[in-house]
Amino acid sequence: MHADTAARFVRTHEAARLLGLSARTLEKYRCHGTGPVFRKLGGRVVYAIDDLDAWADQSACRSTSDPRYDQARLAGRAR
């Protein structure tokens, strides 16, 4: 993997840190299909920085009355 390619991707623990989540929560989201897009490169799960940003932007809200606020809040409770 070229250095510029490696800089675009992060492993699960780093992705979780960037999103303010635990690695275990990110793994759960991956299993349920509710998390950011991921790839398997060389048998390792990696996330593109752009995909993390896009996933985080999907839950952006302006107020607590925004319907996305409840969706984002309840997504953390999904099992």
C-alpha positions as CSV (number, residue, x, y, z in Angstrom):
1,M,0.0,0.0,0.0
2,H,1.4,3.4,-1.0
3,A,1.9,6.0,1.7
4,D,-0.7,8.3,0.3
5,T,-3.3,5.4,0.3
6,A,-2.4,4.4,3.8
7,A,-3.0,8.0,5.0
8,R,-6.6,7.9,3.7
9,F,-7.5,4.8,5.7
10,V,-7.7,4.1,9.4
11,R,-8.2,0.9,11.4
12,T,-11.2,0.4,13.7
13,H,-9.7,1.8,16.9
14,E,-8.6,5.0,15.2
15,A,-11.9,5.4,13.3
16,A,-13.8,5.0,16.6
17,R,-11.6,7.6,18.2
18,L,-12.3,10.1,15.4
19,L,-16.0,9.5,15.7
20,G,-16.0,9.7,19.5
21,L,-17.2,6.0,19.8
22,S,-15.8,2.9,21.4
23,A,-14.2,0.4,19.0
24,R,-16.8,-2.1,20.2
25,T,-19.7,0.2,19.3
26,L,-18.2,0.7,15.8
27,E,-17.8,-3.1,15.5
28,K,-21.5,-3.5,16.5
29,Y,-22.6,-0.9,13.9
30,R,-20.5,-2.8,11.3
31,C,-22.3,-6.1,12.1
32,H,-25.8,-4.4,12.0
33,G,-25.0,-2.5,8.8
34,T,-25.7,0.9,10.6
35,G,-22.1,2.2,10.6
36,P,-19.9,3.9,8.1
37,V,-18.8,2.1,4.9
38,F,-15.7,-0.1,5.6
39,R,-13.3,-2.1,3.5
40,K,-11.2,-5.2,4.1
41,L,-7.7,-4.7,2.9
42,G,-5.3,-7.6,3.5
43,G,-7.7,-9.1,5.9
44,R,-8.0,-6.0,8.0
45,V,-11.0,-3.8,8.4
46,V,-10.3,-0.2,7.4
47,Y,-12.3,3.0,7.1
48,A,-11.7,5.8,4.6
49,I,-11.6,9.2,6.3
50,D,-14.1,10.6,3.8
51,D,-16.5,7.8,4.6
52,L,-16.3,8.5,8.3
53,D,-17.0,12.2,7.6
54,A,-20.0,11.4,5.4
55,W,-21.4,9.0,7.9
56,A,-21.1,11.5,10.7
57,D,-22.6,14.2,8.5
58,Q,-25.8,12.1,8.0
59,S,-26.7,12.6,11.7
60,A,-26.1,16.4,11.7
61,C,-29.0,18.3,13.4
62,R,-29.9,21.9,14.0
63,S,-32.1,21.3,16.9
64,T,-33.6,18.6,19.1
65,S,-36.9,19.0,17.2
66,D,-35.1,17.8,14.0
67,P,-36.4,14.3,13.2
68,R,-32.8,13.2,12.6
69,Y,-32.0,14.0,16.3
70,D,-34.3,11.2,17.5
71,Q,-33.0,8.8,14.8
72,A,-29.4,9.4,15.8
73,R,-30.3,9.2,19.5
74,L,-32.2,5.9,19.0
75,A,-29.5,4.4,16.7
76,G,-27.3,4.1,19.7
77,R,-29.9,2.0,21.5
78,A,-30.5,-0.4,18.5
79,R,-29.6,-4.0,19.3
